[in-house]
Every structure is written in structure tokens, then in C-alpha cells.
Amino acid sequence: MKKLWNLELRDFPADRLTEKESDRIGEIAKQCRAWAVTMTTVANSGHPAGSLSSMEMYLLTYAVANVTPENWRELDRDFVVISHGHTSPGAYAALAAHGFFPPEEAMAHFRQAGSPFQGHVERQVPGIDWGSGNLGQGLSAGVGYAMACRARGVSHNVFVLMSDGEQVKGQIAEARRMAAKEKLANLLVLLDYNHIQISGRIEEIMPSDLHGLWKTDGWEVLECDGQDPAALYHAMAVARKSAKPAVVFCRNTMGRGVSFMENLPDYHGKAAAGKDYEKAMEELGVSPRLAEEALLRRKSGIPAAGKEPGHGKILLDTGTPKSFGTEIKTDNRSAFGKALEDVGRLNYDRAGQTPLLVFDCDLAGSVKTDGFARSCPNWFKEMGIQEHSTATVAGAASCGGVVSLWADFGVFGLDEVYNQQRLNDINGTNLKVALTHVGLDVGEDGMTHQCIDYVGLFRNTFGWKLIVPADPNQTDRATRWAIRTPGNICLAMGRSKLPVLADERGVPLFGEGYEFRYGKADVIREGKDGTIFCMGQMAHGALKAWEKLVETGIRPLLLHVSCPLEIDDEAVKAAVRTGAVLTVEDHHSRTGLGSVIGMRLAEGGEAVRFRAMGVHRYGDSGASEDVITRMGLGSEDLFRAFRTLLNR
């Protein structure tokens, strides 16, 4: 594939460009601007003016970064994160100039259904390392990649390109502080400082001392004419030598190169059409037939699908499961913490092993990652009370060649950062999230801390896996499985100490000989007089109710569902044969296990007596057992509800 770029600037061979090099970059930028405008015209949508503003930033970033058409699938290279993803035409044009794909493909198929060239940058496009568009998250992703490089012991650079309008978002402030604390000198930010956002000038919409914010948070701050290739290149070269993370404010003009777009908010999200497009091409020195040719190509079909995001091979020894006897009563979060510490000790400072980074937001003692922190100090990352950035940092780090694990309370690690976890799903990250204090098992903390919607939230995604273990033994095994299994996986646990579940002989159900299998329902007790499905810590109350039912001559099938996002069809079929189904959970009754089982029954056309018991209001503040009882989910409530169901 012939590429337009013909200069060798990788890794800054000199501090300054020659006049000839600068002039050549100007010529390439002009051609790329024509490509970017054409993309939006052919698609009749998109963001042309911001793309023109950022063009030199894109061209020089991909010129100096060790990211090439040959190595973009590998981990041993530099990384580029684009935060203002709506300027995708500019990014695609620059990548095409550098030979990542033909410019004709991007111009013809921009924003076409089935094309990888989406309206906001996505990882399916070669050269794009983070799918963005929700402004304010790109810097966090850059921090994650930079931390991953350090953990792997490599000196790769990370470049983040941003807009000025997004600078007032709180997550960016969190990420700035994280980068400064971690002393990420391999992180360089280019900021498109054109003073224009959709609704007007940034100073009028939300005034802020942007330079002062970056300086106060400990960054090296530089400024230059961002559309003068020589000035921008020199600023980047100087910033690269800083001992601190650095940001370059690039004084740019919105819509640069097209007179009727310059310095106006109108073309922030408006494509040029008709005579306006012809005028733009005339000013850029390119034939307007470019759009005609692209439209013909667009009608002929769409390009091949883009790449599938990956995160490298996981090399971690997850050790031997620890078994708790029936004399033990401990909380699932402690079992998780012990398993995590065990895995850490087995791999820490061992050559060739994949780094396991554990992120914390000031809760290590509560979420039980403090043991790991003591045993593996360089792999433990204290992020402070900054959950929004931590969610993205941890996700992006997992795309940079490490396994990331973030432990937090359910309401903070999911409810508060749902958008970030959704983008982790879109980006195909390899993040492990350990949520503690889920359901009603938060005790005296009360309703603000009761995460009663986590199943429903994860049901809205397409890649996340969710595990809700029943006791410490299952927690230990699920933890080890999650760490060694690629993909986004959440482990959800309550707070209270739990007895070890045993079979009718008194042998631990999830002890020696048990292997965790994702999606497999657990038979706690065999039976035929109806079925009780339970989830997580509710298994213990359900077992008490089962024992009372057996005393009255009723022996139900008692099944535990640890993976509510992937229901065991064989278990559902077995339940249907028993004639009645009751589901029990300390989760919102309309979005959790009950709704999943109910939908599966309805889809199968099953005529069976059914009731879903769960949380129907915000819970009380008090001892967990009392809160559960007041919600009508105690063992006596389950006993009565099941008998009533059978007698319908």
C-alpha cells in the first residue's frame, strides 16, 4: 500500500524539523484535510471542523510514535489514545497518510453501517488504541496504558490527544493527579486549544484556568502554534525530555484550511454539501470529484471488518484452590482476598509472568486487597477516592499487556461508573472487578450503599461475565478462574461472614474436587416438589427454608445460580419438570435473577407456576439479617412463599 507520508521522524531523530520537512508536512496536512472533509460530505454527517483543527496533531503523533502498519497488532510499541473521538475523520485521514489503510476506504465508508470507520474512533480500526467519544475519558486510558508499560518493564511512550471543551470534566482532573502521582514521564498530551465547542466559545460556556489546572496538578505545561509543524514538533521534542508527564497546548484554528468553517461553532458537527463542498476542495487544492468517486465506492459495498481487540497471552500461575472446612465461617470477600494474595505471591517478580495490577480507591481493608498490597507492593495501585478515572485506567491498562483487577464496593465500582464499565465492554478490555458489599448485605450503611441493581446493569452489556459465589470455597475457585480467563469478569460478594455450604453428608459442596465452571448451576439439594433458584449469599437462607419444607414432607430441588448472565438451560429444564419455580435474591426483583429465569421460561413457552422474590424497595439500615427479614426475604418468608406457590 502506497502511503502519502514519506518522512522519517520516529522517536525524534532531531529536536527540530528542517524547513523542507515542515513544508512537506504542510502539504500532507492539506491533502488530509481534503480527505477528512470528504468523509463527512459523503456520509452527510460527522465533525469536519474539529478534524481540521487537530490535523497536525494527528500527523505528527503518528510520525514520532512507534506505531506502524506493521506493528499495531503487537504490545511492544507506543500507544496512542484519542479522547475527542468525534474528530475521527482527522484521525482516519492521518492514519491513511501513514499507510495503515487506503484513504479511499475511509472516505467511502465513513459512518456506513458495517464499516469499521465509525463516527467516533474505535479499536477495530488499525492504529486506534482506545474507542472513545464520551469525552473526558481519554486521559485516564492513557494513564492506564502508561502504567501497564511500566509494570511490564518497557519504556514505550503513550500519546493522548484531547479537545479543550472537555477539559472541565472531573474525570480529567482525577487522571491528571494519577499521572503526576505515578510520575508517568512517558505520557505526552496534545490539547487542541481552538477555543470552540458545539455551543460557542469555551470561555463563555464554562470559564476555567486550563493552564493553571495542569500546572497545579504537577504537569509540565508547554504551548505552541499547533498548526505550524515545526513549532509543534519542537514542543513535542521538548516535552518528551521532561521528567514529568507533559501537556502541549496547541493553539489551533477550528476548521483550519476551509474559510467558511474557520473559528465558527456551526461546522463542529455539520458536513459541507453542494457548493460549500466544492469551495472547500478549491481552497484545499483538490478536485471535488473526490466525493463522487467515494460515493460510487460506497454504493459498491463495505470494507472488510476491522480488527478484533486483544490483550496478549496471560501467563499467570493461579495456584491451588484453598478449601475451607465446615467449621469455618468467613466472608466471601476475605476468601477472595486470600486467593488474590496467593496468586500475587506465586507470580510477583517472576520473569516472564504477566503483571497483575490491583487497583484500590481507599478501601483496601474493606475489600480485602490489603494482603496483596503487602505482598506485591509494586503491583498494588492506590488511586484515592477517584472511581471514575480508576475504572478507565484499570480497563485500559488491561489492553496494555497486564491483567487488571479493581476491587471496590458495588455502588462505587459499578453504579457510580456504569458509563466507564460500558466503555470497557466496548473496548474489549481484560478487567476483573471485585464488587463487595452488594445486595442488602451491607448492614448499617443503609440504602445509599446497597448495590441492588448490579445484575441488571451488567445485563445491559454484551461482553461482561458476572459471578456471584455462594460461599468462601466457591469464591476462592471463582477468583482464580477469573484472573486466568480473558475478558471482563465481575465477582460480586456481600459483606457478612457465611458458613461453608455442605451436602447432606456434611461434605463441603465447593471443596475438594469441585471445579468452577462458568454458567453451570449448582445443585445444593436434590428434590422434585418444585424448584428454588437462589443466588449468592441468599443460598444460606434458601437452604434453611428447604430444611423446613422437608420437615413438612415437601422436598424441592434447590439450585444455586452463580452466573446469572448465563443461565444453565439443563437446570431450567429440570426445574420445569418439578412444576413450580421460585427465585430468591437480595437484588431488585424486576432486573435480577428472577427476571432472567422468568424470561427464559417465557421464551421456552413453559407453563409452570412461578414467583420471583427480591428487593422491592430501598432497604433499611441495620444488621444485614434484620434488613433481609424486613424486606420479606428471610427463611420463614421463603418457606411460606414456596408453600403458597405449590398450593396455587
C-alpha positions, -999 to +999 in steps of 0.1 A: +000+000+000+015+034-010+015+059+017+015+097+015+038+102+044+075+100+033+094+115+063+113+096+090+106+112+123+101+082+146+114+087+181+125+123+174+158+119+154+164+157+159+150+184+182+138+205+152+124+200+117+142+213+087+123+238+066+119+212+039+103+187+063+080+214+077+068+224+042+062+187+033+041+181+064+021+212+055+014+197+020+004+164+036-019+181+061-037+199+033-044+166+014-055+150+047-079+179+053-095+172+019-099+136+028-115+145+062-140+169+047-149+144+020-156+117+046-182+139+063-197+151+030-201+115+016-216+104+049-236+136+052-227+137+089-197+140+112-174+166+127-153+182+100-141+215+117-126+198+147-109+173+125-092+201+105-082+217+138-064+186+150-048+175+118-012+184+125-015+169+160-026+136+144+000+136+116+030+143+139+018+120+167+017+090+143+050+102+128+070+102+160+053+073+178+064+038+173+031+027+160+032+014+124+011-006+099+035-035+107+034-035+145+000-022+155-012-056+165+017-061+189+022-049+225+059-039+222+053-004+207+040+030+217+003+037+222-020+065+210-052+074+228-077+098+212-100+114+237-120+137+214-132+107+193-157+128+173-127+141+153-124+106+138-122+119+102-089+137+111-076+105+128-086+083+098-070+107+073-037+108+092-036+070+096-043+067+059-015+091+051+008+069+072-002+038+053-025+020+078-052+016+051-062+033+018-077+067+022-104+057-004-117+031+021-122+057+049-137+084+026-162+059+010-173+040+041-171+066+069-202+062+092-216+034+069-233+005+087-210-024+089-178-004+083-151-002+110-148+036+102-174+046+128-184+081+137-162+080+168-129+062+169-130+025+178-103-001+183-115-020+153-095+005+131-057-002+128-038+024+148-066+032+172-059+020+207-090+032+226-126+036+215-138+070+227-164+096+222-177+100+257-155+130+264-133+131+294-121+095+295-091+096+271-065+108+296-075+080+320-070+055+293-036+070+286-027+067+322-037+031+321-015+023+291+014+041+307+011+022+339+009-011+320+041-002+302+059+005+335+046-027+350+059-047+321+093-030+324+092-014+289+099+022+280+072+028+254+056+062+251+019+070+254+003+099+235-031+113+243-049+137+220-077+158+236-100+187+230-103+219+250-140+217+256-137+185+276-111+199+300-137+209+326-148+173+332-140+159+366-125+126+354-098+145+336-087+161+369-087+127+385-065+114+357-041+143+359-035+137+396-030+100+390-004+106+363+015+131+384+015+108+415+028+078+394+054+101+377+044+089+343+071+107+323+063+085+293+029+102+289+025+132+265-007+150+259-016+172+229-045+195+236-064+210+206-067+246+220-090+262+194-114+277+220-145+264+202-171+238+213-206+230+199-224+257+218-198+285+214-165+296+229-151+277+258-145+309+278-182+317+276-196+283+282-175+273+312-146+296+321-116+278+336-079+284+340-068+253+320-031+260+321-033+266+358-051+233+364-025+212+347+004+231+364-012+228+398-016+190+394+021+187+387+024+185+349+050+201+326+029+226+306+040+239+271+023+259+244+028+263+207+012+271+174-003+236+169-007+241+131+029+251+125+046+217+120+080+230+131+067+246+163+045+216+172+073+191+166+098+211+187+073+214+216+068+176+215+105+170+214+110+193+245+080+177+263+094+142+257+125+151+277+106+162+308+109+142+340+072+147+345+041+140+324+037+168+299+009+186+281+013+208+250-015+234+245-018+235+207-031+269+196-052+258+167-080+272+145-113+254+143-119+245+106-084+254+096-079+255+058-116+260+049-125+297+051-162+293+059-155+268+087-128+287+105-135+299+140-172+290+138-191+265+160-215+258+131-193+232+114-184+214+147-209+187+137-221+197+102-209+184+069-203+206+039-226+200+009-230+212-026-213+244-034-198+246+000-180+213-005-168+225-039-155+257-023-137+237+004-120+215-022-110+245-042-094+261-011-076+228-003-064+224-039-082+191-045-108+181-072-144+179-059-147+147-079-132+131-048-167+129-032-182+115-064-157+087-066-162+080-029-200+078-033-196+053-061-173+032-040-197+035-010-226+020-031-204-009-042-203-024-007-184-020+026-148-028+036-138-059+055-145-059+092-119-043+114-095-060+138-107-077+169-092-061+200-068-083+220-047-081+251-020-107+247-014-141+263-020-143+300+009-161+318-001-164+354+001-192+379-032-192+397-021-218+422-040-245+441-075-237+455-078-233+492-105-254+509-125-242+539-140-268+562-175-267+576-161-255+609-150-222+592-173-192+590-158-163+570-169-137+544-166-142+507-145-110+504-119-125+527-118-157+507-113-135+476-085-115+493-067-147+503-069-162+468-057-129+453-028-127+477-019-163+469-019-156+432+002-125+437+029-142+457+031-170+431+039-145+403+054-114+418+088-106+405+089-138+384+104-133+350+080-140+321+049-137+342+021-113+332+019-084+357-012-084+378-021-048+387-046-044+416-063-010+418-078+004+450-099+035+459-091+039+496-109+007+506-081-019+507-090-031+542-127-034+534-124-051+501-096-073+514-068-063+489-045-052+518-028-086+519-019-084+482-007-048+488+018-060+514+030-090+494+031-073+459+037-036+466+047-026+431+016-042+416-008-025+440-020+009+428-037+032+453-058+056+432-075+075+460-113+083+460-114+087+423-136+059+409-144+074+375-108+076+364-099+043+381-125+024+361-110+036+328-073+034+339-078-002+350-096-011+318-070+005+295-041-010+314-055-044+307-052-036+270-016-028+275-003-063+284-013-067+321-042-083+340-061-056+358-082-061+389-101-034+407-119-041+440-145-017+453-179-015+469-207-024+444-222+011+444-188+027+436-173+001+413-204-002+391-233+021+399-212+052+401-191+043+370-216+025+348-206+045+317-169+037+322-177+000+326-198+002+295-169+016+275-146-011+289-171-035+274-170-017+241-132-017+241-129-054+249-108-049+279-094-077+302-106-062+335-115-081+366-138-062+390-144-075+425-175-058+440-180-062+477-210-051+498-235-060+471-272-066+477-287-060+511-257-074+528-242-040+537-258-038+572-259-005+589-245+015+559-281+017+546-298+022+513-272+045+497-247+017+499-269-012+489-260-022+454-292-039+444-290-035+407-257-050+396-272-079+377-295-056+358-267-032+349-244-060+336-273-074+317-273-043+296-238-051+283-227-078+259-193-089+270-192-088+308-193-120+328-207-120+363-201-144+392-220-143+425-205-170+446-224-188+474-197-194+500-159-189+506-149-221+488-167-212+456-153-177+459-117-189+461-122-210+430-141-183+411-114-158+419-086-179+404-107-187+374-115-150+367-078-140+369-066-165+344-096-162+320-095-135+293-122-108+292-142-086+315-153-105+346-170-093+378-170-111+411-199-099+433-199-105+471-217-094+502-201-083+535-212-108+561-194-140+573-210-171+559-210-208+568-194-232+543-221-249+523-221-287+527-241-315+511-264-338+532-234-358+543-217-327+557-190-326+530-183-291+516-201-286+483-174-265+467-144-280+484-120-307+472-129-320+438-151-290+428-141-270+397-158-238+389-175-238+355-189-205+343-227-208+336-232-241+355-259-241+381-250-257+415-273-284+429-274-277+467-301-302+474-319-327+451-357-327+450-388-330+429-415-310+446-409-277+428-376-258+425-360-229+444-334-209+425-311-188+447-281-165+442-251-156+462-254-152+500-292-160+497-283-196+493-280-199+530-314-186+538-328-207+510-312-238+525-329-231+559-362-227+541-356-260+523-349-278+555-382-265+570-401-276+538-386-311+541-399-313+577-434-308+563-430-335+536-421-312+507-387-318+491-379-291+464-349-290+441-326-263+454-303-247+428-278-220+432-271-197+403-236-181+404-237-168+369-270-150+364-260-137+330-256-172+315-284-194+328-279-232+327-306-245+303-304-280+317-311-266+352-341-247+339-354-278+321-350-298+354-369-271+373-398-271+348-402-308+353-409-302+390-439-280+382-431-248+402-403-223+403-394-198+430-365-174+426-348-158+456-323-129+456-314-098+476-314-078+443-340-057+426-368-081+418-375-068+383-340-068+369-321-097+385-322-135+387-360-136+388-364-117+356-337-137+339-353-170+348-388-157+341-378-146+306-362-179+299-394-197+309-415-174+288-392-178+258-395-216+261-432-214+263-432-232+297-464-234+316-452-235+352-461-219+385-436-191+390-428-164+416-398-141+418-388-129+453-364-100+457-359-064+467-390-043+461-379-010+478-347+006+491-336-013+522-332-003+559-302+005+579-294-023+604-279-057+608-279-075+574-301-104+587-327-079+600-326-059+568-332-090+547-360-101+570-377-067+568-376-070+531-396-102+533-367-124+523-360-143+555-361-181+556-396-181+571-408-158+543-393-182+517-408-212+534-443-196+534-440-183+498-430-217+484-458-235+501-483-209+488-468-213+453-472-251+454-509-247+465-519-224+436 
